[in-house]
């Protein structure tokens, strides 16, 4: 049986890396993350992060 681990939105286990770009994620307080290198408006919620693949994202 597969173990399912539920984590609250904003709880991050490690850095996220896509090819040459790396976004470091630092937990500032419970359920809030500081994202570096993310193209988004400051203060908006981030529910999902997907990698950028130049081949598919033209």
PDB file of N, CA, C and O in Angstrom:
ATOM      1  N   UNK A   1       0.842  -1.179   0.000  1.00  0.00           N
ATOM      2  CA  UNK A   1       0.000   0.000   0.000  1.00  0.00           C
ATOM      3  C   UNK A   1       0.889   1.245   0.000  1.00  0.00           C
ATOM      4  O   UNK A   1       1.897   1.287   0.705  1.00  0.00           O
ATOM      5  N   UNK A   2       0.520   2.249  -0.782  1.00  0.00           N
ATOM      6  CA  UNK A   2       1.288   3.482  -0.881  1.00  0.00           C
ATOM      7  C   UNK A   2       0.967   4.404   0.279  1.00  0.00           C
ATOM      8  O   UNK A   2      -0.197   4.612   0.621  1.00  0.00           O
ATOM      9  N   UNK A   3       2.014   4.955   0.882  1.00  0.00           N
ATOM     10  CA  UNK A   3       1.822   5.906   1.973  1.00  0.00           C
ATOM     11  C   UNK A   3       1.524   7.283   1.393  1.00  0.00           C
ATOM     12  O   UNK A   3       2.252   7.758   0.522  1.00  0.00           O
ATOM     13  N   UNK A   4       0.470   7.922   1.863  1.00  0.00           N
ATOM     14  CA  UNK A   4       0.104   9.266   1.427  1.00  0.00           C
ATOM     15  C   UNK A   4       0.442  10.227   2.556  1.00  0.00           C
ATOM     16  O   UNK A   4      -0.042  10.077   3.678  1.00  0.00           O
ATOM     17  N   UNK A   5       1.276  11.215   2.249  1.00  0.00           N
ATOM     18  CA  UNK A   5       1.671  12.206   3.245  1.00  0.00           C
ATOM     19  C   UNK A   5       1.032  13.531   2.866  1.00  0.00           C
ATOM     20  O   UNK A   5       1.316  14.078   1.800  1.00  0.00           O
ATOM     21  N   UNK A   6       0.180  14.044   3.723  1.00  0.00           N
ATOM     22  CA  UNK A   6      -0.493  15.319   3.478  1.00  0.00           C
ATOM     23  C   UNK A   6       0.321  16.442   4.104  1.00  0.00           C
ATOM     24  O   UNK A   6       0.667  16.375   5.283  1.00  0.00           O
ATOM     25  N   UNK A   7       0.628  17.476   3.322  1.00  0.00           N
ATOM     26  CA  UNK A   7       1.305  18.649   3.852  1.00  0.00           C
ATOM     27  C   UNK A   7       0.451  19.872   3.554  1.00  0.00           C
ATOM     28  O   UNK A   7      -0.152  19.955   2.484  1.00  0.00           O
ATOM     29  N   UNK A   8       0.389  20.813   4.472  1.00  0.00           N
ATOM     30  CA  UNK A   8      -0.401  22.021   4.236  1.00  0.00           C
ATOM     31  C   UNK A   8       0.175  22.848   3.091  1.00  0.00           C
ATOM     32  O   UNK A   8       1.358  22.732   2.770  1.00  0.00           O
ATOM     33  N   UNK A   9      -0.661  23.680   2.477  1.00  0.00           N
ATOM     34  CA  UNK A   9      -0.200  24.571   1.418  1.00  0.00           C
ATOM     35  C   UNK A   9       0.890  25.466   1.994  1.00  0.00           C
ATOM     36  O   UNK A   9       0.714  26.055   3.060  1.00  0.00           O
ATOM     37  N   UNK A  10       2.005  25.567   1.299  1.00  0.00           N
ATOM     38  CA  UNK A  10       3.107  26.414   1.741  1.00  0.00           C
ATOM     39  C   UNK A  10       4.198  25.674   2.470  1.00  0.00           C
ATOM     40  O   UNK A  10       5.272  26.238   2.678  1.00  0.00           O
ATOM     41  N   UNK A  11       3.976  24.439   2.868  1.00  0.00           N
ATOM     42  CA  UNK A  11       5.022  23.672   3.535  1.00  0.00           C
ATOM     43  C   UNK A  11       5.877  23.009   2.468  1.00  0.00           C
ATOM     44  O   UNK A  11       5.381  22.220   1.663  1.00  0.00           O
ATOM     45  N   UNK A  12       7.146  23.328   2.467  1.00  0.00           N
ATOM     46  CA  UNK A  12       8.049  22.868   1.421  1.00  0.00           C
ATOM     47  C   UNK A  12       9.131  22.001   2.032  1.00  0.00           C
ATOM     48  O   UNK A  12       9.646  22.303   3.109  1.00  0.00           O
ATOM     49  N   UNK A  13       9.472  20.931   1.347  1.00  0.00           N
ATOM     50  CA  UNK A  13      10.469  19.999   1.850  1.00  0.00           C
ATOM     51  C   UNK A  13      11.885  20.345   1.402  1.00  0.00           C
ATOM     52  O   UNK A  13      12.831  20.115   2.156  1.00  0.00           O
ATOM     53  N   UNK A  14      12.062  20.894   0.191  1.00  0.00           N
ATOM     54  CA  UNK A  14      13.405  21.144  -0.336  1.00  0.00           C
ATOM     55  C   UNK A  14      13.349  22.174  -1.449  1.00  0.00           C
ATOM     56  O   UNK A  14      12.270  22.612  -1.849  1.00  0.00           O
ATOM     57  N   UNK A  15      14.538  22.566  -1.957  1.00  0.00           N
ATOM     58  CA  UNK A  15      14.619  23.505  -3.073  1.00  0.00           C
ATOM     59  C   UNK A  15      14.051  22.874  -4.337  1.00  0.00           C
ATOM     60  O   UNK A  15      14.091  21.655  -4.510  1.00  0.00           O
ATOM     61  N   UNK A  16      13.527  23.710  -5.208  1.00  0.00           N
ATOM     62  CA  UNK A  16      12.958  23.263  -6.471  1.00  0.00           C
ATOM     63  C   UNK A  16      13.940  23.637  -7.571  1.00  0.00           C
ATOM     64  O   UNK A  16      14.378  24.785  -7.642  1.00  0.00           O
ATOM     65  N   UNK A  17      14.292  22.684  -8.431  1.00  0.00           N
ATOM     66  CA  UNK A  17      15.272  22.942  -9.481  1.00  0.00           C
ATOM     67  C   UNK A  17      14.732  22.478 -10.826  1.00  0.00           C
ATOM     68  O   UNK A  17      14.229  21.362 -10.955  1.00  0.00           O
ATOM     69  N   UNK A  18      14.845  23.361 -11.843  1.00  0.00           N
ATOM     70  CA  UNK A  18      14.438  23.023 -13.199  1.00  0.00           C
ATOM     71  C   UNK A  18      15.587  23.378 -14.125  1.00  0.00           C
ATOM     72  O   UNK A  18      15.803  24.555 -14.413  1.00  0.00           O
ATOM     73  N   UNK A  19      16.323  22.392 -14.594  1.00  0.00           N
ATOM     74  CA  UNK A  19      17.425  22.639 -15.519  1.00  0.00           C
ATOM     75  C   UNK A  19      18.471  23.554 -14.907  1.00  0.00           C
ATOM     76  O   UNK A  19      19.075  23.227 -13.886  1.00  0.00           O
ATOM     77  N   UNK A  20      18.684  24.715 -15.544  1.00  0.00           N
ATOM     78  CA  UNK A  20      19.690  25.659 -15.067  1.00  0.00           C
ATOM     79  C   UNK A  20      19.144  26.577 -13.985  1.00  0.00           C
ATOM     80  O   UNK A  20      19.921  27.132 -13.207  1.00  0.00           O
ATOM     81  N   UNK A  21      17.825  26.754 -13.914  1.00  0.00           N
ATOM     82  CA  UNK A  21      17.224  27.669 -12.945  1.00  0.00           C
ATOM     83  C   UNK A  21      16.904  26.940 -11.653  1.00  0.00           C
ATOM     84  O   UNK A  21      16.398  25.818 -11.666  1.00  0.00           O
ATOM     85  N   UNK A  22      17.200  27.584 -10.549  1.00  0.00           N
ATOM     86  CA  UNK A  22      16.865  27.034  -9.241  1.00  0.00           C
ATOM     87  C   UNK A  22      16.127  28.095  -8.452  1.00  0.00           C
ATOM     88  O   UNK A  22      16.600  29.225  -8.332  1.00  0.00           O
ATOM     89  N   UNK A  23      14.984  27.747  -7.919  1.00  0.00           N
ATOM     90  CA  UNK A  23      14.229  28.641  -7.052  1.00  0.00           C
ATOM     91  C   UNK A  23      14.407  28.160  -5.628  1.00  0.00           C
ATOM     92  O   UNK A  23      14.055  27.026  -5.304  1.00  0.00           O
ATOM     93  N   UNK A  24      14.944  29.005  -4.785  1.00  0.00           N
ATOM     94  CA  UNK A  24      15.079  28.594  -3.392  1.00  0.00           C
ATOM     95  C   UNK A  24      13.830  29.011  -2.640  1.00  0.00           C
ATOM     96  O   UNK A  24      13.345  30.132  -2.794  1.00  0.00           O
ATOM     97  N   UNK A  25      13.323  28.116  -1.840  1.00  0.00           N
ATOM     98  CA  UNK A  25      12.087  28.347  -1.106  1.00  0.00           C
ATOM     99  C   UNK A  25      12.422  28.340   0.379  1.00  0.00           C
ATOM    100  O   UNK A  25      12.974  27.369   0.895  1.00  0.00           O
ATOM    101  N   UNK A  26      12.089  29.412   1.050  1.00  0.00           N
ATOM    102  CA  UNK A  26      12.401  29.551   2.462  1.00  0.00           C
ATOM    103  C   UNK A  26      11.096  29.754   3.223  1.00  0.00           C
ATOM    104  O   UNK A  26      10.304  30.635   2.888  1.00  0.00           O
ATOM    105  N   UNK A  27      10.879  28.937   4.243  1.00  0.00           N
ATOM    106  CA  UNK A  27       9.688  29.115   5.062  1.00  0.00           C
ATOM    107  C   UNK A  27       9.906  30.281   6.008  1.00  0.00           C
ATOM    108  O   UNK A  27      10.810  30.242   6.843  1.00  0.00           O
ATOM    109  N   UNK A  28       9.082  31.329   5.886  1.00  0.00           N
ATOM    110  CA  UNK A  28       9.217  32.491   6.752  1.00  0.00           C
ATOM    111  C   UNK A  28       8.371  32.334   8.008  1.00  0.00           C
ATOM    112  O   UNK A  28       8.812  32.685   9.102  1.00  0.00           O
ATOM    113  N   UNK A  29       7.171  31.813   7.857  1.00  0.00           N
ATOM    114  CA  UNK A  29       6.306  31.514   8.987  1.00  0.00           C
ATOM    115  C   UNK A  29       5.351  30.411   8.546  1.00  0.00           C
ATOM    116  O   UNK A  29       5.324  30.055   7.368  1.00  0.00           O
ATOM    117  N   UNK A  30       4.590  29.882   9.449  1.00  0.00           N
ATOM    118  CA  UNK A  30       3.741  28.731   9.146  1.00  0.00           C
ATOM    119  C   UNK A  30       2.829  28.995   7.948  1.00  0.00           C
ATOM    120  O   UNK A  30       2.096  29.983   7.919  1.00  0.00           O
ATOM    121  N   UNK A  31       2.883  28.106   6.970  1.00  0.00           N
ATOM    122  CA  UNK A  31       2.054  28.116   5.761  1.00  0.00           C
ATOM    123  C   UNK A  31       2.351  29.280   4.817  1.00  0.00           C
ATOM    124  O   UNK A  31       1.571  29.529   3.898  1.00  0.00           O
ATOM    125  N   UNK A  32       3.442  29.990   5.016  1.00  0.00           N
ATOM    126  CA  UNK A  32       3.813  31.078   4.111  1.00  0.00           C
ATOM    127  C   UNK A  32       5.240  30.830   3.641  1.00  0.00           C
ATOM    128  O   UNK A  32       6.124  30.563   4.455  1.00  0.00           O
ATOM    129  N   UNK A  33       5.471  30.918   2.337  1.00  0.00           N
ATOM    130  CA  UNK A  33       6.810  30.685   1.787  1.00  0.00           C
ATOM    131  C   UNK A  33       7.330  31.947   1.127  1.00  0.00           C
ATOM    132  O   UNK A  33       6.553  32.734   0.587  1.00  0.00           O
ATOM    133  N   UNK A  34       8.629  32.142   1.167  1.00  0.00           N
ATOM    134  CA  UNK A  34       9.257  33.201   0.392  1.00  0.00           C
ATOM    135  C   UNK A  34       9.838  32.559  -0.850  1.00  0.00           C
ATOM    136  O   UNK A  34      10.742  31.730  -0.749  1.00  0.00           O
ATOM    137  N   UNK A  35       9.341  32.923  -2.012  1.00  0.00           N
ATOM    138  CA  UNK A  35       9.798  32.318  -3.263  1.00  0.00           C
ATOM    139  C   UNK A  35      10.735  33.275  -3.978  1.00  0.00           C
ATOM    140  O   UNK A  35      10.389  34.438  -4.184  1.00  0.00           O
ATOM    141  N   UNK A  36      11.910  32.805  -4.359  1.00  0.00           N
ATOM    142  CA  UNK A  36      12.875  33.601  -5.095  1.00  0.00           C
ATOM    143  C   UNK A  36      12.950  33.069  -6.520  1.00  0.00           C
ATOM    144  O   UNK A  36      13.087  31.863  -6.728  1.00  0.00           O
ATOM    145  N   UNK A  37      12.862  33.956  -7.491  1.00  0.00           N
ATOM    146  CA  UNK A  37      12.951  33.544  -8.886  1.00  0.00           C
ATOM    147  C   UNK A  37      11.613  33.137  -9.477  1.00  0.00           C
ATOM    148  O   UNK A  37      11.572  32.456 -10.501  1.00  0.00           O
ATOM    149  N   UNK A  38      10.516  33.543  -8.845  1.00  0.00           N
ATOM    150  CA  UNK A  38       9.179  33.193  -9.324  1.00  0.00           C
ATOM    151  C   UNK A  38       8.562  34.397 -10.016  1.00  0.00           C
ATOM    152  O   UNK A  38       8.620  35.508  -9.489  1.00  0.00           O
ATOM    153  N   UNK A  39       7.978  34.196 -11.180  1.00  0.00           N
ATOM    154  CA  UNK A  39       7.324  35.266 -11.921  1.00  0.00           C
ATOM    155  C   UNK A  39       5.870  35.336 -11.470  1.00  0.00           C
ATOM    156  O   UNK A  39       5.004  34.669 -12.036  1.00  0.00           O
ATOM    157  N   UNK A  40       5.604  36.152 -10.441  1.00  0.00           N
ATOM    158  CA  UNK A  40       4.252  36.283  -9.891  1.00  0.00           C
ATOM    159  C   UNK A  40       4.107  37.643  -9.219  1.00  0.00           C
ATOM    160  O   UNK A  40       5.100  38.327  -8.968  1.00  0.00           O
ATOM    161  N   UNK A  41       2.876  38.031  -8.930  1.00  0.00           N
ATOM    162  CA  UNK A  41       2.596  39.283  -8.230  1.00  0.00           C
ATOM    163  C   UNK A  41       2.822  39.067  -6.738  1.00  0.00           C
ATOM    164  O   UNK A  41       2.374  38.068  -6.175  1.00  0.00           O
ATOM    165  N   UNK A  42       3.521  40.010  -6.098  1.00  0.00           N
ATOM    166  CA  UNK A  42       3.844  39.920  -4.676  1.00  0.00           C
ATOM    167  C   UNK A  42       2.584  39.778  -3.821  1.00  0.00           C
ATOM    168  O   UNK A  42       1.638  40.552  -3.967  1.00  0.00           O
ATOM    169  N   UNK A  43       2.577  38.796  -2.938  1.00  0.00           N
ATOM    170  CA  UNK A  43       1.480  38.616  -1.997  1.00  0.00           C
ATOM    171  C   UNK A  43       0.348  37.730  -2.487  1.00  0.00           C
ATOM    172  O   UNK A  43      -0.580  37.453  -1.727  1.00  0.00           O
ATOM    173  N   UNK A  44       0.395  37.275  -3.740  1.00  0.00           N
ATOM    174  CA  UNK A  44      -0.674  36.408  -4.236  1.00  0.00           C
ATOM    175  C   UNK A  44      -0.402  34.962  -3.832  1.00  0.00           C
ATOM    176  O   UNK A  44       0.756  34.561  -3.717  1.00  0.00           O
ATOM    177  N   UNK A  45      -1.454  34.177  -3.615  1.00  0.00           N
ATOM    178  CA  UNK A  45      -1.249  32.780  -3.205  1.00  0.00           C
ATOM    179  C   UNK A  45      -0.677  31.933  -4.340  1.00  0.00           C
ATOM    180  O   UNK A  45      -1.031  32.112  -5.505  1.00  0.00           O
ATOM    181  N   UNK A  46       0.204  31.017  -3.984  1.00  0.00           N
ATOM    182  CA  UNK A  46       0.771  30.062  -4.940  1.00  0.00           C
ATOM    183  C   UNK A  46       0.295  28.681  -4.514  1.00  0.00           C
ATOM    184  O   UNK A  46       0.681  28.185  -3.456  1.00  0.00           O
ATOM    185  N   UNK A  47      -0.540  28.064  -5.336  1.00  0.00           N
ATOM    186  CA  UNK A  47      -1.098  26.763  -4.995  1.00  0.00           C
ATOM    187  C   UNK A  47      -0.365  25.610  -5.655  1.00  0.00           C
ATOM    188  O   UNK A  47      -0.406  24.483  -5.160  1.00  0.00           O
ATOM    189  N   UNK A  48       0.303  25.880  -6.765  1.00  0.00           N
ATOM    190  CA  UNK A  48       0.973  24.805  -7.486  1.00  0.00           C
ATOM    191  C   UNK A  48       2.132  25.396  -8.276  1.00  0.00           C
ATOM    192  O   UNK A  48       2.008  26.482  -8.842  1.00  0.00           O
ATOM    193  N   UNK A  49       3.239  24.701  -8.317  1.00  0.00           N
ATOM    194  CA  UNK A  49       4.397  25.142  -9.086  1.00  0.00           C
ATOM    195  C   UNK A  49       4.722  24.056 -10.100  1.00  0.00           C
ATOM    196  O   UNK A  49       4.915  22.892  -9.749  1.00  0.00           O
ATOM    197  N   UNK A  50       4.779  24.456 -11.348  1.00  0.00           N
ATOM    198  CA  UNK A  50       5.090  23.518 -12.424  1.00  0.00           C
ATOM    199  C   UNK A  50       6.444  23.898 -13.027  1.00  0.00           C
ATOM    200  O   UNK A  50       6.778  25.081 -13.088  1.00  0.00           O
ATOM    201  N   UNK A  51       7.217  22.922 -13.467  1.00  0.00           N
ATOM    202  CA  UNK A  51       8.504  23.228 -14.100  1.00  0.00           C
ATOM    203  C   UNK A  51       8.309  23.848 -15.475  1.00  0.00           C
ATOM    204  O   UNK A  51       7.291  23.623 -16.130  1.00  0.00           O
ATOM    205  N   UNK A  52       9.289  24.630 -15.907  1.00  0.00           N
ATOM    206  CA  UNK A  52       9.288  25.239 -17.232  1.00  0.00           C
ATOM    207  C   UNK A  52      10.102  24.363 -18.174  1.00  0.00           C
ATOM    208  O   UNK A  52      11.285  24.122 -17.935  1.00  0.00           O
ATOM    209  N   UNK A  53       9.480  23.891 -19.230  1.00  0.00           N
ATOM    210  CA  UNK A  53      10.146  23.092 -20.247  1.00  0.00           C
ATOM    211  C   UNK A  53      10.120  23.873 -21.558  1.00  0.00           C
ATOM    212  O   UNK A  53       9.063  23.975 -22.179  1.00  0.00           O
ATOM    213  N   UNK A  54      11.250  24.426 -21.997  1.00  0.00           N
ATOM    214  CA  UNK A  54      11.272  25.228 -23.224  1.00  0.00           C
ATOM    215  C   UNK A  54      10.705  24.495 -24.436  1.00  0.00           C
ATOM    216  O   UNK A  54      10.118  25.126 -25.316  1.00  0.00           O
ATOM    217  N   UNK A  55      10.870  23.187 -24.496  1.00  0.00           N
ATOM    218  CA  UNK A  55      10.370  22.419 -25.637  1.00  0.00           C
ATOM    219  C   UNK A  55       8.846  22.504 -25.720  1.00  0.00           C
ATOM    220  O   UNK A  55       8.287  22.616 -26.811  1.00  0.00           O
ATOM    221  N   UNK A  56       8.179  22.452 -24.574  1.00  0.00           N
ATOM    222  CA  UNK A  56       6.720  22.443 -24.543  1.00  0.00           C
ATOM    223  C   UNK A  56       6.120  23.830 -24.364  1.00  0.00           C
ATOM    224  O   UNK A  56       5.002  24.075 -24.817  1.00  0.00           O
ATOM    225  N   UNK A  57       6.834  24.742 -23.715  1.00  0.00           N
ATOM    226  CA  UNK A  57       6.296  26.065 -23.383  1.00  0.00           C
ATOM    227  C   UNK A  57       6.802  27.128 -24.346  1.00  0.00           C
ATOM    228  O   UNK A  57       7.541  28.031 -23.954  1.00  0.00           O
ATOM    229  N   UNK A  58       6.401  27.015 -25.604  1.00  0.00           N
ATOM    230  CA  UNK A  58       6.833  27.995 -26.612  1.00  0.00           C
ATOM    231  C   UNK A  58       5.758  29.012 -26.851  1.00  0.00           C
ATOM    232  O   UNK A  58       5.935  29.918 -27.666  1.00  0.00           O
TER     233      UNK A  58
END
